[in-house]
Structures are given as structure tokens and as C-alpha cells.
Amino acid sequence: MARRLSAEDRAQTLAPLLSAEHGAWALVDGRDAIKKTFVFADFNRAFAFMASVALSAEKMDHHPEWFNVYNRVEVTLSTHDCQGLSARDIALAAHIDAAATSLSK
Ligand SMILES: C[C@H](O)[C@H](O)[C@H]1CNC2=NC(N)=NC(=O)C2=N1
């Protein structure tokens, strides 16, 4: 069972994701979750991003909540098993940022 991030975990692993000057993740209002919107050149890029993230998510057994319209993908991460943020969300966020970077070139 995943465990919710402690205050110390949040300072060490969550804060950097939230404070990145460019393209930061944000906390979701009223819920222990983070969100980020990715915009690509077109739908093909957005869907390639989603396909790449889907494969990582399945391997990690940890899945994003997301919404796609054309070239935009809105991603929310939270761990349903513990109803809040866990280390799994931090790990998946890193994969998602890497996938977005490689598809933005
Ligand atoms: C049975 C399976 O391992 C669980 O349901 C996994 C699958 N993917 C998951 N994804 C997310 N975001 N949170 C979970 O708690 C979760 N649990």
C-alpha cells in the first residue's frame, strides 16, 4: 500500500516540482494532488506523449488522470490507494516531464 508523502518528503521531493520556474506542477485545490498542462505542436505530438506516458504508467502500475483536446493534455496525479500524493506520483511526474521534453523538440 502506498503511503502519503510526509511533510519532510514534501519539502524534499514535491517542492522542487512545484517551484520549477518553467512549467511547474501546481497543487490542486481541495485535493491532495498535483496538475500540469502540456501543449504540443499538434495532436500527433500530444497523442505520442500520451502513448509514451501510458507505457511508463503501466510498467509502474501507477496511472495518470488526464484530459486531452487536440494538442493540449491536462494531467492530474494522485494516488487513489492512499487518497493523496505518494512517492509514486513524484516518480510518474518525472517520467511525464521527460516524455514531454523529448516530444517538444
Ligand atoms: C491494483 C493496482 O495496483 C492499483 O489499483 C494501482 C493502479 N494504478 C494506480 N494509479 C493511481 N494513480 N493510484 C493508485 O492508487 C493506483 N493503484
The ligand as a MOL file (V3000), in Angstrom:
LIG
                    3D

  0  0  0     0  0            999 V3000
M  V30 BEGIN CTAB
M  V30 COUNTS 17 18 0 0 0
M  V30 BEGIN ATOM
M  V30 1 C -4.4200 -2.7840 -8.3950 0
M  V30 2 C -3.4790 -1.6940 -8.8530 0
M  V30 3 O -2.1750 -1.9850 -8.4570 0
M  V30 4 C -3.8560 -0.3590 -8.2610 0
M  V30 5 O -5.2220 -0.1280 -8.4840 0
M  V30 6 C -2.9950 0.7970 -8.7630 0
M  V30 7 C -3.1530 1.0640 -10.2500 0
M  V30 8 N -2.8440 2.4340 -10.6170 0
M  V30 9 C -2.9710 3.4340 -9.7370 0
M  V30 10 N -2.8480 4.7000 -10.1190 0
M  V30 11 C -3.0280 5.7170 -9.2790 0
M  V30 12 N -2.9130 6.9690 -9.7160 0
M  V30 13 N -3.2950 5.4870 -7.9890 0
M  V30 14 C -3.4180 4.2580 -7.4930 0
M  V30 15 O -3.6810 4.0990 -6.2960 0
M  V30 16 C -3.2410 3.1690 -8.3810 0
M  V30 17 N -3.3140 1.9300 -7.9570 0
M  V30 END ATOM
M  V30 BEGIN BOND
M  V30 1 1 1 2
M  V30 2 1 2 3
M  V30 3 1 2 4
M  V30 4 1 4 5
M  V30 5 1 4 6
M  V30 6 1 6 7
M  V30 7 1 6 17
M  V30 8 1 7 8
M  V30 9 1 8 9
M  V30 10 2 9 10
M  V30 11 1 9 16
M  V30 12 1 10 11
M  V30 13 1 11 12
M  V30 14 2 11 13
M  V30 15 1 13 14
M  V30 16 2 14 15
M  V30 17 1 14 16
M  V30 18 2 16 17
M  V30 END BOND
M  V30 END CTAB
M  END
